[in-house]
């Protein structure tokens, strides 16, 4: 049985702990679009969205990067 990924909770712990640089680094290596969307939802629900524009921009940028189709690279 697969274990639930608690990536969102770990990133929120970094944000709440005041370590935004580490949170942005984790956002840049997010495991999936689903995890980033969950983080964005948690940020909105906890009313932290808009408080730190750099975090909001990192989430939006990486959502766009992970959502877009990959360019084909020849071997």
C-alpha positions in Angstrom: 0.0 0.0 0.0 1.4 3.4 -1.0 2.0 6.0 1.7 0.5 9.4 1.4 2.9 12.1 0.4 3.1 14.9 3.0 5.2 17.2 0.9 2.6 20.0 1.3 2.7 19.8 5.1 6.5 19.9 5.1 6.6 23.0 2.9 4.0 24.7 5.0 6.1 23.9 8.1 9.0 25.8 6.4 6.8 28.7 5.6 5.3 28.9 9.1 8.8 28.6 10.5 9.9 31.7 8.6 12.3 29.9 6.2 10.9 31.1 2.9 14.2 30.5 1.0 14.0 26.8 1.8 10.3 26.7 1.0 11.0 28.3 -2.4 13.8 25.7 -3.0 11.3 22.9 -2.2 8.7 24.5 -4.5 11.2 24.5 -7.4 11.7 20.7 -7.0 8.0 19.9 -6.4 7.2 16.2 -7.0 4.0 16.9 -9.1 1.5 19.4 -10.2 -1.0 17.9 -7.8 1.3 18.7 -4.9 1.8 22.3 -6.0 -2.0 22.7 -6.4 -2.5 21.3 -2.9 0.1 23.8 -1.5 -1.6 26.7 -3.3 -5.0 25.6 -1.8 -3.5 25.3 1.7 -1.9 28.8 1.3 -5.3 30.3 0.3 -7.2 28.5 3.1 -4.7 29.6 5.8 -4.9 33.2 4.4 -1.1 33.3 3.6 -1.7 33.8 -0.1 -0.6 37.4 -0.9 1.4 37.8 2.3 4.6 36.8 0.6 4.6 37.6 -3.1 7.9 35.7 -3.7 6.2 32.5 -2.5 3.1 33.1 -4.6 5.3 33.8 -7.7 7.3 30.6 -7.1 4.2 28.5 -6.9 2.6 30.1 -10.0 5.8 29.8 -12.0 6.4 26.2 -11.2 2.8 25.3 -11.7 3.2 26.7 -15.2 6.4 24.9 -15.8 5.1 21.5 -14.6 1.8 21.9 -16.4 3.1 22.7 -19.8 4.0 20.0 -22.2 7.7 19.1 -22.3 9.7 19.9 -25.4 11.0 16.8 -27.2 14.8 16.4 -26.9 16.5 14.1 -29.3 18.9 11.6 -27.8 
